[in-house]
């Protein structure tokens, strides 16, 4: 399978929506994740990422302009022991709470489906990173309508054990702009992971569409020690 340039994948469309990248640094020492949000409406663009414990949450940049918080205010990143959960909605909490009760990632997501935002029926995308005994593995999931038909929820999970250094996977909500917005298709895209956290963060941010990008979160986790570094960039300052 061809490994793709993450830079080119990000810059090739004006509106990938929300996206998750998970992978491993070229030296093999760090697990990597990135999560970004974009927006076309004033309500979607009126957001920032803020730290919340070991994770992050979204909040309104200007509370007076917030109209409907239901699908835009949530915790995209939470940490449960040696697991880091990254999603594009409040299913972060579902995964956290049910895995804390010994259910699996897939079992937790069987209780959820795509977002109720007709006619787009935005997919719920989720990722989980597991680091234990100097080993790293991860999984990604997408819950989507059946080709725009909300009567059926299609559920896909992709698991990656002992990922190769310098490689990652990229999943996002939309294939590009449109009306309705076309859902992501296929397996998460194989992409190259390169640079330290600041270089990586800068590359992702600079290659998201300038008009539509809203916020970016990145984290590098030391696979041996579990210690991590994070970065947040918000367009609203």
N, CA, C and O of each residue as an XYZ file, in Angstrom:
948
protein
N       0.844     -1.198      0.000
C       0.000      0.000      0.000
C       0.883      1.254      0.000
O       1.857      1.338      0.749
N       0.539      2.199     -0.827
C       1.304      3.447     -0.922
C       1.128      4.272      0.358
O       0.019      4.423      0.871
N       2.252      4.801      0.859
C       2.166      5.714      1.994
C       2.015      7.131      1.460
O       2.782      7.563      0.600
N       1.029      7.846      1.970
C       0.690      9.159      1.457
C       1.299     10.266      2.307
O       1.597     10.072      3.486
N       1.476     11.416      1.697
C       1.932     12.599      2.416
C       0.754     13.188      3.185
O      -0.262     13.544      2.588
N       0.885     13.294      4.512
C      -0.186     13.902      5.307
C      -0.395     15.348      4.876
O      -1.529     15.824      4.821
N       0.669     16.030      4.577
C       0.585     17.417      4.106
C      -0.311     17.512      2.875
O      -1.165     18.394      2.791
N      -0.116     16.605      1.924
C      -0.915     16.634      0.688
C      -2.360     16.219      0.955
O      -3.284     16.774      0.360
N      -2.560     15.253      1.840
C      -3.921     14.836      2.170
C      -4.709     15.988      2.797
O      -5.884     16.184      2.486
N      -4.063     16.742      3.673
C      -4.731     17.857      4.354
C      -5.034     19.004      3.400
O      -6.097     19.620      3.477
N      -4.108     19.285      2.512
C      -4.244     20.463      1.637
C      -5.052     20.194      0.375
O      -5.351     21.116     -0.384
N      -5.409     18.918      0.149
C      -6.067     18.565     -1.112
C      -7.558     18.874     -1.132
O      -8.188     18.794     -2.186
N      -8.133     19.227      0.022
C      -9.562     19.549      0.067
C      -9.795     20.748      0.979
O      -9.081     20.939      1.963
N     -10.786     21.543      0.649
C     -11.078     22.722      1.467
C     -11.835     22.364      2.732
O     -11.847     23.137      3.690
N     -12.482     21.171      2.742
C     -13.313     20.866      3.894
C     -13.345     19.374      4.224
O     -14.317     18.694      3.897
N     -12.285     18.851      4.875
C     -12.347     17.479      5.371
C     -13.187     17.345      6.629
O     -13.443     16.231      7.085
N     -13.626     18.484      7.205
C     -14.485     18.463      8.390
C     -13.676     18.361      9.667
O     -12.885     19.249      9.985
N     -13.878     17.268     10.403
C     -13.073     16.989     11.595
C     -12.206     15.776     11.296
O     -12.627     14.869     10.578
N     -11.002     15.757     11.842
C     -10.084     14.684     11.483
C      -9.252     14.186     12.641
O      -8.929     14.932     13.566
N      -8.906     12.899     12.576
C      -8.050     12.255     13.577
C      -6.876     11.607     12.858
O      -7.053     10.894     11.870
N      -5.678     11.862     13.365
C      -4.464     11.184     12.910
C      -3.893     10.431     14.113
O      -3.799     10.987     15.208
N      -3.514      9.180     13.913
C      -2.803      8.416     14.942
C      -1.660      7.668     14.260
O      -1.831      7.128     13.167
N      -0.499      7.640     14.905
C       0.635      6.931     14.330
C       1.817      6.907     15.271
O       1.681      7.084     16.482
N       2.997      6.680     14.680
C       4.227      6.515     15.455
C       5.344      7.331     14.807
O       5.450      7.380     13.582
N       6.160      7.958     15.616
C       7.261      8.772     15.096
C       8.293      7.895     14.377
O       8.341      6.678     14.557
N       9.114      8.557     13.560
C      10.099      7.822     12.756
C      11.131      7.101     13.612
O      11.651      6.061     13.207
N      11.435      7.643     14.794
C      12.393      6.961     15.668
C      11.732      5.848     16.481
O      12.406      5.143     17.233
N      10.422      5.690     16.332
C       9.694      4.625     17.007
C       9.401      4.867     18.470
O       8.787      4.022     19.122
N       9.830      6.014     19.007
C       9.760      6.236     20.455
C       8.449      6.833     20.938
O       8.115      6.704     22.115
N       7.700      7.483     20.057
C       6.503      8.192     20.495
C       5.269      7.769     19.701
O       5.322      7.574     18.487
N       4.166      7.634     20.417
C       2.851      7.525     19.795
C       2.351      8.943     19.533
O       2.552      9.838     20.354
N       1.710      9.144     18.406
C       1.304     10.473     17.953
C      -0.193     10.510     17.711
O      -0.765      9.561     17.174
N      -0.823     11.601     18.104
C      -2.200     11.824     17.654
C      -2.410     13.297     17.354
O      -1.772     14.169     17.944
N      -3.305     13.547     16.438
C      -3.760     14.911     16.141
C      -5.266     14.866     15.970
O      -5.818     13.901     15.441
N      -5.926     15.927     16.425
C      -7.359     16.078     16.198
C      -7.630     17.523     15.812
O      -7.213     18.445     16.513
N      -8.329     17.723     14.696
C      -8.651     19.088     14.282
C     -10.144     19.218     14.015
O     -10.823     18.248     13.677
N     -10.637     20.448     14.176
C     -12.014     20.767     13.818
C     -12.014     21.911     12.827
O     -11.158     22.795     12.868
N     -12.998     21.878     11.928
C     -13.201     22.941     10.946
C     -14.665     23.371     11.037
O     -15.470     22.707     11.690
N     -15.000     24.459     10.396
C     -16.381     24.929     10.446
C     -16.721     25.810      9.265
O     -15.873     26.542      8.753
N     -17.984     25.731      8.832
C     -18.479     26.620      7.771
C     -19.460     27.637      8.321
O     -19.561     28.748      7.801
N     -20.197     27.261      9.386
C     -21.178     28.178      9.978
C     -20.529     28.999     11.090
O     -19.475     28.640     11.613
N     -21.185     30.112     11.440
C     -20.681     30.949     12.537
C     -20.644     30.161     13.840
O     -19.714     30.314     14.632
N     -21.656     29.312     14.068
C     -21.717     28.531     15.299
C     -20.538     27.551     15.392
O     -19.939     27.399     16.457
N     -20.209     26.889     14.275
C     -19.100     25.936     14.267
C     -17.751     26.631     14.416
O     -16.828     26.099     15.033
N     -17.653     27.815     13.847
C     -16.373     28.528     13.898
C     -16.146     29.222     15.228
O     -15.023     29.621     15.537
N     -17.191     29.369     16.012
C     -17.104     30.081     17.294
C     -16.663     29.119     18.409
O     -17.363     28.945     19.406
N     -15.476     28.492     18.217
C     -15.019     27.489     19.186
C     -13.518     27.594     19.408
O     -12.774     28.095     18.565
N     -13.103     27.107     20.564
C     -11.687     26.930     20.873
C     -11.524     25.610     21.627
O     -12.469     25.100     22.229
N     -10.302     25.070     21.581
C      -9.931     23.944     22.433
C      -9.332     24.494     23.718
O      -8.556     25.450     23.691
N      -9.693     23.888     24.846
C      -9.078     24.228     26.132
C      -8.705     22.935     26.845
O      -9.349     21.905     26.652
N      -7.671     22.993     27.665
C      -7.260     21.829     28.438
C      -8.338     21.467     29.458
O      -8.995     22.343     30.021
N      -8.509     20.172     29.684
C      -9.482     19.684     30.661
C      -8.897     18.421     31.280
O      -9.037     17.335     30.716
N      -8.242     18.549     32.433
C      -7.540     17.412     33.005
C      -6.437     16.946     32.073
O      -5.616     17.745     31.621
N      -6.419     15.639     31.785
C      -5.419     15.094     30.858
C      -5.885     15.185     29.402
O      -5.151     14.828     28.481
N      -7.112     15.666     29.211
C      -7.644     15.778     27.863
C      -7.943     17.209     27.489
O      -7.331     18.137     28.018
N      -8.885     17.392     26.576
C      -9.316     18.729     26.157
C     -10.830     18.727     25.989
O     -11.467     17.675     25.948
N     -11.389     19.924     25.891
C     -12.795     20.075     25.548
C     -12.937     21.287     24.630
O     -12.049     22.137     24.560
N     -14.048     21.350     23.939
C     -14.350     22.534     23.150
C     -15.182     23.492     24.005
O     -15.948     23.066     24.869
N     -15.021     24.755     23.757
C     -15.914     25.730     24.387
C     -16.125     26.890     23.417
O     -15.339     27.098     22.492
N     -17.196     27.635     23.646
C     -17.506     28.772     22.779
C     -16.472     29.872     22.992
O     -16.152     30.226     24.127
N     -15.959     30.402     21.901
C     -15.038     31.529     21.988
C     -15.776     32.769     22.463
O     -15.298     33.491     23.339
N     -16.950     33.013     21.877
C     -17.818     34.109     22.291
C     -19.152     33.487     22.724
O     -19.989     33.186     21.874
N     -19.360     33.292     24.028
C     -20.586     32.631     24.507
C     -21.872     33.301     24.027
O     -22.894     32.630     23.884
N     -21.841     34.606     23.775
C     -23.051     35.317     23.351
C     -23.494     34.914     21.950
O     -24.643     35.146     21.574
N     -22.586     34.305     21.165
C     -22.910     33.906     19.789
C     -23.241     32.419     19.675
O     -23.562     31.939     18.588
N     -23.164     31.685     20.792
C     -23.450     30.254     20.767
C     -24.952     30.029     20.600
O     -25.752     30.545     21.380
N     -25.331     29.257     19.580
C     -26.749     28.994     19.348
C     -27.126     27.575     19.777
O     -27.888     27.403     20.728
N     -26.602     26.560     19.089
C     -26.931     25.172     19.431
C     -25.656     24.450     19.850
O     -24.816     24.157     18.999
N     -25.489     24.151     21.146
C     -24.251     23.501     21.602
C     -24.228     21.989     21.407
O     -23.198     21.364     21.657
N     -25.325     21.383     20.972
C     -25.485     19.930     21.071
C     -24.399     19.138     20.344
O     -23.943     18.118     20.861
N     -23.977     19.576     19.171
C     -23.006     18.806     18.409
C     -21.633     19.466     18.337
O     -20.727     18.936     17.693
N     -21.469     20.613     18.988
C     -20.189     21.306     18.873
C     -19.443     21.455     20.198
O     -18.244     21.735     20.199
N     -20.126     21.274     21.316
C     -19.466     21.370     22.626
C     -19.339     19.961     23.216
O     -20.343     19.320     23.525
N     -18.114     19.492     23.368
C     -17.864     18.131     23.841
C     -16.392     18.012     24.235
O     -15.618     18.954     24.063
N     -16.015     16.855     24.762
C     -14.614     16.563     25.113
C     -14.018     15.659     24.037
O     -14.305     14.462     24.033
N     -13.203     16.183     23.127
C     -12.643     15.338     22.071
C     -11.603     14.344     22.567
O     -11.421     13.283     21.970
N     -10.916     14.685     23.664
C      -9.823     13.831     24.148
C      -9.991     13.578     25.640
O     -10.140     14.514     26.425
N      -9.965     12.284     26.030
C      -9.959     11.893     27.441
C      -8.967     10.749     27.625
O      -8.696      9.992     26.693
N      -8.437     10.634     28.823
C      -7.459      9.593     29.129
C      -8.034      8.679     30.206
O      -8.483      9.137     31.256
N      -8.009      7.376     29.923
C      -8.476      6.361     30.860
C      -7.313      5.412     31.125
O      -7.067      4.493     30.343
N      -6.600      5.632     32.219
C      -5.439      4.804     32.520
C      -4.377      4.940     31.442
O      -3.849      6.027     31.211
N      -4.064      3.814     30.776
C      -3.061      3.842     29.708
C      -3.690      3.957     28.317
O      -3.054      3.651     27.308
N      -4.928      4.394     28.284
C      -5.642      4.557     27.012
C      -5.967      6.030     26.775
O      -6.427      6.725     27.681
N      -5.725      6.497     25.562
C      -6.082      7.856     25.160
C      -7.182      7.762     24.106
O      -7.006      7.133     23.063
N      -8.309      8.393     24.391
C      -9.485      8.351     23.520
C      -9.591      9.680     22.782
O      -9.495     10.743     23.395
N      -9.789      9.620     21.468
C      -9.907     10.818     20.635
C     -11.111     10.648     19.720
O     -11.166      9.688     18.952
N     -12.074     11.559     19.786
C     -13.252     11.445     18.912
C     -13.759     12.822     18.487
O     -13.293     13.855     18.968
N     -14.725     12.803     17.573
C     -15.291     14.056     17.080
C     -16.647     14.394     17.719
O     -17.435     15.147     17.147
N     -16.913     13.828     18.915
C     -18.199     14.136     19.536
C     -18.284     13.619     20.961
O     -17.283     13.217     21.553
N     -19.498     13.636     21.502
C     -19.650     13.208     22.894
C     -19.558     11.689     23.060
O     -19.735     11.177     24.166
N     -19.281     10.960     21.964
C     -19.001      9.532     22.124
C     -17.680      9.300     22.857
O     -17.408      8.181     23.292
N     -16.856     10.339     23.001
C     -15.677     10.216     23.867
C     -16.110      9.752     25.249
O     -15.513      8.846     25.830
N     -17.152     10.385     25.763
C     -17.640     10.037     27.106
C     -18.217      8.626     27.136
O     -18.033      7.903     28.115
N     -18.915      8.227     26.071
C     -19.479      6.878     25.992
C     -18.366      5.839     26.058
O     -18.450      4.871     26.815
N     -17.326      6.047     25.261
C     -16.197      5.107     25.238
C     -15.526      5.065     26.609
O     -15.241      3.989     27.134
N     -15.279      6.229     27.179
C     -14.628      6.312     28.485
C     -15.432      5.557     29.552
O     -14.893      4.731     30.288
N     -16.720      5.858     29.615
C     -17.554      5.295     30.681
C     -17.743      3.786     30.535
O     -17.708      3.061     31.529
N     -17.943      3.305     29.301
C     -18.188      1.868     29.116
C     -16.903      1.055     29.169
O     -16.914     -0.083     29.639
N     -15.786      1.624     28.689
C     -14.517      0.904     28.835
C     -14.095      0.857     30.302
O     -13.430     -0.087     30.731
N     -14.480      1.867     31.063
C     -14.205      1.860     32.498
C     -14.998      0.750     33.194
O     -14.657      0.328     34.299
N     -16.071      0.281     32.523
C     -16.869     -0.844     33.037
C     -16.515     -2.151     32.328
O     -17.309     -3.091     32.298
N     -15.301     -2.193     31.756
C     -14.721     -3.397     31.149
C     -15.336     -3.774     29.806
O     -15.143     -4.897     29.340
N     -16.070     -2.862     29.177
C     -16.510     -3.132     27.809
C     -15.393     -2.738     26.840
O     -14.478     -1.997     27.198
N     -15.484     -3.242     25.611
C     -14.461     -2.918     24.612
C     -14.820     -1.633     23.867
O     -15.935     -1.121     23.968
N     -13.854     -1.137     23.127
C     -14.031      0.031     22.255
C     -15.215     -0.194     21.312
O     -16.075      0.676     21.172
N     -15.255     -1.348     20.674
C     -16.342     -1.651     19.730
C     -17.686     -1.773     20.442
O     -18.699     -1.270     19.956
N     -17.692     -2.435     21.583
C     -18.950     -2.572     22.329
C     -19.506     -1.207     22.721
O     -20.709     -0.970     22.617
N     -18.646     -0.327     23.163
C     -19.092      1.015     23.550
C     -19.720      1.737     22.370
O     -20.752      2.393     22.515
N     -19.101      1.617     21.206
C     -19.588      2.349     20.031
C     -20.831      1.724     19.413
O     -21.503      2.360     18.601
N     -21.143      0.500     19.782
C     -22.401     -0.102     19.300
C     -23.613      0.601     19.893
O     -24.726      0.448     19.389
N     -23.410      1.365     20.952
C     -24.519      2.096     21.568
C     -24.746      3.455     20.903
O     -25.671      4.179     21.272
N     -23.905      3.804     19.922
C     -23.999      5.107     19.266
C     -24.147      4.941     17.758
O     -23.940      3.856     17.214
N     -24.511      6.039     17.093
C     -24.527      6.040     15.632
C     -24.129      7.429     15.148
O     -23.749      8.286     15.946
N     -24.219      7.649     13.835
C     -23.861      8.928     13.227
C     -24.659     10.085     13.838
O     -25.650      9.866     14.533
N     -24.218     11.306     13.572
C     -24.883     12.472     14.146
C     -26.234     12.724     13.461
O     -26.384     12.444     12.272
N     -27.213     13.248     14.203
C     -28.562     13.462     13.660
C     -28.707     14.811     12.946
O     -29.675     15.539     13.166
N     -27.738     15.130     12.095
C     -27.727     16.446     11.445
C     -28.106     16.320      9.963
O     -27.306     16.641      9.085
N     -29.327     15.854      9.694
C     -29.790     15.718      8.305
C     -29.566     17.030      7.559
O     -29.708     18.094      8.162
N     -29.217     16.997      6.253
C     -29.054     15.793      5.427
C     -27.635     15.220      5.426
O     -27.355     14.268      4.698
N     -26.724     15.799      6.245
C     -25.334     15.333      6.196
C     -25.119     14.004      6.915
O     -24.325     13.173      6.472
N     -25.838     13.806      8.034
C     -25.628     12.625      8.871
C     -24.129     12.400      9.092
O     -23.572     11.356      8.752
N     -23.510     13.415      9.669
C     -22.063     13.410      9.867
C     -21.602     12.144     10.583
O     -22.157     11.785     11.621
N     -20.587     11.461     10.037
C     -20.074     10.268     10.718
C     -19.474     10.608     12.084
O     -18.930     11.693     12.294
N     -19.588      9.659     12.994
C     -18.833      9.750     14.245
C     -17.525      8.987     14.033
O     -17.526      7.783     13.775
N     -16.418      9.706     14.146
C     -15.108      9.077     14.018
C     -14.452      9.040     15.394
O     -14.553      9.992     16.167
N     -13.781      7.931     15.688
C     -13.188      7.736     17.003
C     -11.864      7.007     16.872
O     -11.653      6.227     15.944
N     -10.972      7.278     17.823
C      -9.710      6.559     17.884
C      -9.363      6.259     19.329
O      -9.769      6.980     20.240
N      -8.605      5.181     19.533
C      -8.122      4.858     20.874
C      -6.687      4.355     20.776
O      -6.364      3.508     19.944
N      -5.839      4.893     21.638
C      -4.427      4.516     21.695
C      -4.182      3.786     23.015
O      -4.626      4.233     24.074
N      -3.477      2.666     22.941
C      -3.212      1.855     24.132
C      -1.709      1.628     24.237
O      -1.093      1.070     23.329
N      -1.124      2.061     25.347
C       0.309      1.906     25.579
C       0.519      1.145     26.883
O       0.057      1.566     27.943
N       1.221      0.020     26.790
C       1.456     -0.807     27.975
C       2.683     -1.677     27.750
O       2.851     -2.253     26.675
N       3.550     -1.774     28.774
C       4.753     -2.626     28.718
C       5.590     -2.334     27.474
O       6.058     -3.245     26.792
N       5.765     -1.042     27.197
C       6.588     -0.592     26.066
C       6.014     -1.010     24.707
O       6.736     -1.068     23.712
N       4.705     -1.300     24.678
C       4.047     -1.641     23.420
C       2.917     -0.650     23.144
O       2.266     -0.151     24.062
N       2.703     -0.383     21.865
C       1.712      0.602     21.431
C       0.840     -0.017     20.352
O       1.343     -0.580     19.380
N      -0.477      0.092     20.531
C      -1.391     -0.257     19.457
C      -2.563      0.711     19.479
O      -2.791      1.406     20.469
N      -3.291      0.748     18.396
C      -4.426      1.671     18.327
C      -5.515      1.138     17.415
O      -5.310      0.212     16.630
N      -6.677      1.756     17.546
C      -7.813      1.407     16.688
C      -8.539      2.679     16.293
O      -8.487      3.688     16.997
N      -9.213      2.614     15.164
C     -10.040      3.718     14.680
C     -11.406      3.178     14.283
O     -11.540      2.025     13.875
N     -12.418      4.034     14.410
C     -13.789      3.619     14.092
C     -14.507      4.739     13.348
O     -14.234      5.923     13.546
N     -15.427      4.329     12.494
C     -16.346      5.292     11.880
C     -17.750      4.696     11.892
O     -17.952      3.544     11.507
N     -18.712      5.492     12.338
C     -20.133      5.140     12.314
C     -20.795      6.069     11.317
O     -20.769      7.286     11.504
N     -21.388      5.529     10.261
C     -21.919      6.386      9.205
C     -23.243      5.860      8.678
O     -23.555      4.675      8.803
N     -24.008      6.754      8.093
C     -25.267      6.337      7.481
C     -24.971      5.471      6.257
O     -23.873      5.511      5.703
N     -25.952      4.701      5.853
C     -25.784      3.824      4.695
C     -25.974      4.631      3.416
O     -27.070      4.693      2.860
N     -24.882      5.251      2.960
C     -24.918      6.054      1.722
C     -25.989      7.141      1.797
O     -26.712      7.397      0.834
N     -26.068      7.778      2.984
C     -27.023      8.863      3.167
C     -28.385      8.436      3.666
O     -29.243      9.279      3.927
N     -28.600      7.119      3.804
C     -29.878      6.602      4.308
C     -29.782      6.453      5.826
O     -29.031      5.606      6.310
N     -30.528      7.261      6.587
C     -30.401      7.219      8.048
C     -31.085      6.026      8.703
O     -31.018      5.866      9.921
N     -31.733      5.198      7.914
C     -32.379      4.012      8.486
C     -31.368      2.935      8.878
O     -31.701      2.008      9.617
N     -30.146      3.055      8.390
C     -29.131      2.042      8.643
C     -27.819      2.698      9.039
O     -27.370      3.645      8.394
N     -27.201      2.186     10.110
C     -25.895      2.677     10.553
C     -24.831      1.639     10.209
O     -24.888      0.503     10.681
N     -23.876      2.029      9.399
C     -22.753      1.157      9.057
C     -21.605      1.425     10.027
O     -21.224      2.574     10.251
N     -21.059      0.349     10.600
C     -20.029      0.480     11.641
C     -18.749     -0.213     11.176
O     -18.763     -1.387     10.807
N     -17.656      0.526     11.200
C     -16.370     -0.018     10.767
C     -15.319      0.263     11.843
O     -15.216      1.384     12.341
N     -14.543     -0.763     12.195
C     -13.436     -0.597     13.134
C     -12.166     -1.139     12.494
O     -12.168     -2.208     11.883
N     -11.085     -0.387     12.644
C      -9.792     -0.755     12.076
C      -8.773     -0.777     13.205
O      -8.573      0.233     13.879
N      -8.127     -1.915     13.416
C      -7.186     -2.069     14.527
C      -5.768     -2.229     13.987
O      -5.542     -2.938     13.006
N      -4.814     -1.561     14.640
C      -3.423     -1.555     14.194
C      -2.513     -1.921     15.374
O      -2.356     -1.146     16.318
N      -1.923     -3.112     15.300
C      -1.040     -3.589     16.368
C       0.416     -3.325     15.997
O       0.818     -3.506     14.848
N       1.203     -2.892     16.991
C       2.625     -2.634     16.794
C       2.877     -1.829     15.518
O       3.595     -2.296     14.633
N       2.300     -0.631     15.407
C       2.421      0.153     14.179
C       3.870      0.474     13.823
O       4.721      0.658     14.694
N       4.118      0.535     12.532
C       5.459      0.778     12.005
C       5.890      2.219     12.286
O       5.092      3.149     12.175
N       7.152      2.388     12.648
C       7.698      3.729     12.881
C       7.592      4.577     11.615
O       7.889      4.118     10.512
N       7.158      5.834     11.804
C       7.050      6.757     10.684
C       5.758      6.646      9.902
O       5.583      7.312      8.882
N       4.840      5.793     10.385
C       3.565      5.619      9.693
C       2.393      5.910     10.617
O       2.486      5.742     11.833
N       1.300      6.344     10.029
C       0.079      6.587     10.787
C      -1.131      6.425      9.899
O      -1.019      6.080      8.723
N      -2.291      6.680     10.480
C      -3.549      6.608      9.743
C      -4.333      7.897      9.974
O      -4.283      8.492     11.050
N      -5.052      8.307      8.942
C      -5.796      9.564      8.952
C      -7.237      9.279      8.542
O      -7.495      8.751      7.461
N      -8.179      9.639      9.431
C      -9.602      9.501      9.118
C     -10.270     10.847      9.363
O      -9.921     11.557     10.307
N     -11.229     11.197      8.513
C     -11.922     12.478      8.671
C     -13.388     12.305      8.306
O     -13.776     11.289      7.729
N     -14.188     13.285      8.639
C     -15.637     13.098      8.499
C     -16.129     13.167      7.058
O     -17.039     12.431      6.677
N     -15.534     14.044      6.256
C     -16.046     14.261      4.900
C     -14.959     14.054      3.837
O     -13.780     14.318      4.072
N     -15.383     13.581      2.679
C     -14.457     13.442      1.563
C     -14.074     14.799      0.982
O     -13.055     14.924      0.303
N     -14.881     15.798      1.246
C     -14.640     17.145      0.746
C     -15.891     17.973      0.933
O     -16.846     17.525      1.568
N     -15.894     19.177      0.387
C     -17.046     20.054      0.515
C     -18.188     19.545     -0.361
O     -17.965     18.768     -1.290
N     -19.398     19.981     -0.067
C     -20.560     19.571     -0.849
C     -21.830     19.815     -0.078
O     -21.786     20.230      1.080
N     -22.963     19.563     -0.704
C     -24.249     19.728     -0.055
C     -25.224     18.678     -0.596
O     -25.717     18.828     -1.714
N     -25.516     17.614      0.171
C     -24.975     17.351      1.514
C     -23.504     16.986      1.458
O     -22.975     16.642      0.401
N     -22.851     17.066      2.613
C     -21.426     16.750      2.693
C     -21.222     15.244      2.527
O     -21.889     14.459      3.201
N     -20.310     14.825      1.641
C     -20.092     13.395      1.409
C     -19.246     12.761      2.513
O     -18.159     13.251      2.816
N     -19.737     11.673      3.119
C     -19.038     11.007      4.213
C     -17.728     10.374      3.755
O     -17.576      9.978      2.600
N     -16.795     10.292      4.688
C     -15.525      9.599      4.455
C     -15.801      8.173      3.996
O     -16.761      7.540      4.435
N     -14.938      7.676      3.099
C     -15.105      6.326      2.559
C     -13.813      5.533      2.701
O     -12.718      6.074      2.544
N     -13.953      4.246      2.998
C     -12.820      3.339      2.985
C     -12.047      3.277      4.288
O     -12.453      3.837      5.307
N     -10.910      2.574      4.228
C     -10.021      2.439      5.377
C      -9.319      3.768      5.639
O      -9.060      4.520      4.700
N      -9.003      4.074      6.914
C      -8.227      5.281      7.193
C      -6.962      5.324      6.323
O      -6.295      4.310      6.117
N      -6.658      6.508      5.828
C      -5.565      6.687      4.871
C      -4.204      6.495      5.533
O      -3.934      7.064      6.591
N      -3.348      5.688      4.902
C      -1.984      5.478      5.383
C      -1.158      6.724      5.076
O      -1.032      7.124      3.919
N      -0.593      7.338      6.127
C       0.152      8.585      5.943
C       1.499      8.514      6.658
O       1.700      7.724      7.580
N       2.403      9.360      6.204
C       3.725      9.462      6.812
C       3.660     10.355      8.050
O       3.012     11.401      8.034
N       4.334      9.934      9.119
C       4.462     10.739     10.336
C       5.902     11.221     10.417
O       6.831     10.414     10.398
N       6.089     12.527     10.506
C       7.446     13.067     10.441
C       7.607     14.254     11.383
O       6.658     15.001     11.619
N       8.803     14.420     11.915
C       9.152     15.601     12.702
C       8.835     15.470     14.176
O       8.153     14.539     14.606
N       9.353     16.439     14.956
C       9.019     16.497     16.380
C       7.637     17.126     16.541
O       6.996     17.475     15.549
N       7.177     17.271     17.773
C       5.798     17.714     17.972
C       5.538     19.101     17.396
O       4.462     19.347     16.850
N       6.497     20.002     17.506
C       6.265     21.355     16.996
C       6.263     21.395     15.469
O       5.446     22.086     14.861
N       7.177     20.653     14.859
C       7.212     20.578     13.393
C       5.938     19.939     12.860
O       5.344     20.424     11.897
N       5.525     18.845     13.495
C       4.314     18.126     13.084
C       3.084     19.011     13.235
O       2.262     19.092     12.322
N       2.951     19.677     14.387
C       1.799     20.540     14.655
C       1.719     21.662     13.630
O       0.651     21.941     13.086
N       2.850     22.301     13.371
C       2.905     23.410     12.408
C       2.495     22.936     11.009
O       1.744     23.620     10.313
N       2.992     21.760     10.604
C       2.657     21.234      9.291
C       1.161     20.987      9.157
O       0.558     21.365      8.153
N       0.549     20.349     10.170
C      -0.889     20.064     10.100
C      -1.677     21.368     10.020
O      -2.541     21.517      9.156
N      -1.390     22.299     10.901
C      -2.145     23.554     10.951
C      -2.028     24.343      9.656
O      -3.023     24.859      9.146
N      -0.828     24.438      9.128
C      -0.606     25.262      7.931
C      -1.230     24.662      6.682
O      -1.426     25.367      5.693
N      -1.544     23.375      6.709
C      -2.106     22.748      5.515
C      -3.609     22.520      5.585
O      -4.196     21.955      4.662
N      -4.238     22.959      6.685
C      -5.694     22.996      6.739
C      -6.178     24.285      6.077
O      -5.520     25.321      6.168
N      -7.318     24.214      5.419
C      -7.860     25.377      4.711
C      -7.983     26.592      5.635
O      -8.586     26.508      6.705
N      -7.419     27.697      5.220
C      -7.334     28.887      6.061
C      -8.712     29.415      6.470
O      -8.892     29.851      7.607
N      -9.669     29.380      5.569
C     -11.004     29.917      5.872
C     -11.775     29.035      6.839
O     -12.531     29.537      7.671
N     -11.589     27.733      6.738
C     -12.456     26.802      7.470
C     -11.851     26.205      8.738
O     -12.590     25.680      9.571
N     -10.540     26.267      8.909
C      -9.947     25.640     10.098
C     -10.310     26.431     11.348
O     -10.448     27.654     11.312
N     -10.462     25.704     12.459
C     -10.892     26.305     13.724
C      -9.890     26.035     14.844
O      -9.383     26.974     15.458
N      -9.597     24.751     15.118
C      -8.698     24.402     16.219
C      -7.969     23.096     15.914
O      -8.448     22.253     15.155
N      -6.785     22.956     16.535
C      -5.964     21.755     16.385
C      -5.370     21.359     17.729
O      -4.912     22.209     18.492
N      -5.384     20.062     18.007
C      -4.734     19.482     19.182
C      -3.771     18.406     18.710
O      -4.120     17.604     17.844
N      -2.556     18.374     19.267
C      -1.620     17.292     18.994
C      -1.029     16.782     20.307
O      -0.924     17.517     21.288
N      -0.651     15.515     20.299
C       0.003     14.932     21.482
C       1.019     13.885     21.038
O       0.734     13.059     20.171
N       2.200     13.926     21.638
C       3.235     12.905     21.482
C       3.381     12.210     22.835
O       3.615     12.870     23.847
N       3.245     10.880     22.860
C       3.338     10.103     24.091
C       4.588      9.219     24.025
O       4.755      8.451     23.078
N       5.452      9.326     25.014
C       6.638      8.473     25.105
C       6.185      7.043     25.400
O       5.608      6.782     26.455
N       6.444      6.116     24.473
C       5.937      4.750     24.600
C       6.582      4.022     25.782
O       5.965      3.134     26.370
N       7.806      4.387     26.130
C       8.498      3.719     27.238
C       8.011      4.206     28.597
O       7.831      3.410     29.518
N       7.796      5.526     28.722
C       7.468      6.095     30.039
C       6.005      6.484     30.196
O       5.523      6.614     31.321
N       5.287      6.675     29.088
C       3.898      7.131     29.154
C       3.753      8.631     29.300
O       2.636      9.147     29.276
N       4.860      9.345     29.452
C       4.788     10.808     29.575
C       4.450     11.421     28.215
O       4.816     10.887     27.168
N       3.749     12.546     28.255
C       3.319     13.139     26.989
C       3.531     14.650     26.952
O       3.656     15.323     27.976
N       3.566     15.142     25.719
C       3.569     16.582     25.439
C       2.387     16.868     24.532
O       2.059     16.060     23.664
N       1.751     18.000     24.723
C       0.595     18.358     23.896
C       0.742     19.777     23.382
O       1.465     20.591     23.957
N       0.041     20.063     22.285
C      -0.032     21.410     21.734
C      -1.488     21.709     21.351
O      -2.219     20.821     20.912
N      -1.887     22.950     21.521
C      -3.215     23.414     21.081
C      -3.025     24.682     20.260
O      -2.312     25.598     20.672
N      -3.659     24.730     19.108
C      -3.701     25.958     18.305
C      -5.164     26.290     18.053
O      -5.926     25.451     17.571
N      -5.550     27.512     18.380
C      -6.903     27.996     18.102
C      -6.830     29.190     17.163
O      -6.025     30.101     17.357
N      -7.684     29.174     16.139
C      -7.746     30.328     15.236
C      -8.292     31.541     15.969
O      -7.838     32.665     15.752
N      -9.280     31.306     16.849
C      -9.814     32.379     17.681
C      -8.878     32.588     18.864
O      -8.602     31.654     19.617
N      -8.397     33.801     19.025
C      -7.422     34.076     20.092
C      -7.906     35.223     20.968
O      -7.224     35.602     21.920
